[in-house]
Amino acid sequence: MIGNEMLEEALEKCGGSQRALASALGIKPSGLNRRIRGNRGVALETALALANFLGRDFGPVIREYTGLGEVRP
C-alpha cells in the first residue's frame, strides 16, 4: 500500500527517528509507532501528510484510498 511505502521513505528521511517524523507529521509518536509495527493502518489524513512531507503528488494517494483508480478528464 502506498501509505506504508511513504512511511518507510519518510522514516528514512528523518534518519530513522520516529519522534522526529511524528513531530513533522503532527501526530503522536506512539501512534506512529503503532503504524510502523502494523498494529494500526495508515489513514488517508496521515498518508496525505506523508505525501506533503515527501513533496509528492496527492493524486495517487487519494485514488488509492478512495478506490477511484484512474481519473480521466
Phi, psi and omega in degrees: 000144185299324180298318180292321178297315180294325179299315178297316180296317181293321178297320177296319180297331179269014179070022179084002182275110178295323180297317180295318180293317179301318178297317180295328181270347181076032178236165180287142177303324180294323178293320177296318179299319178295324178292318180295319180285349180088009179279349181214139179283166176268110182287161180306315181302317179291320178298321177293321177296321177295316179300317178296315180299322182271356180073032182262161176290139180282337185309305180299326180294312181296318180298318181293316184284335179262348180075020183284338182068215181286130176260125182251144180292000000 
